[in-house]
Amino acid sequence: MRMRVWLRLRCCPPLNSHLDKDLRRIVPGPIRTCLGCGAKVGKAELVRLVISAGELMIDEAGRRPGRGAYCCRKSGCFQRLMKQRKKLGWALRCQARDKASDLVMQVGLEAQFARMVYS
């Protein structure tokens, strides 16, 4: 019984799908959801984080192969996403790494994110 409920929730469109249709009329191109704040905006307004060969990196062109997740270009959203490691791991379908490599990776990504946003 649980499997049926899960499949129904997974396959059926959400009840507020009419809001997505209105958004599609306004925003040209694909619409993505920011993992930091949950805002639905155009793909061009977001930064893509991709995991490829076990390494997390920022995909500036948006064409790198691998599983991707999106975040707003605001530093607050990026900081919130880096604190919520479970959410990022769920979106990228990967396991969390040990704390030391996470810290090094986070500092590197923050620097790259700042260069991308402010330049």
Summary of the structure (lengths in Angstrom):
residues: 119
radius of gyration: 16.0
end to end distance: 52.9
largest distance: 52.9
contacts: 287
relative contact order: 0.13
helix: 50%
strand: 20%
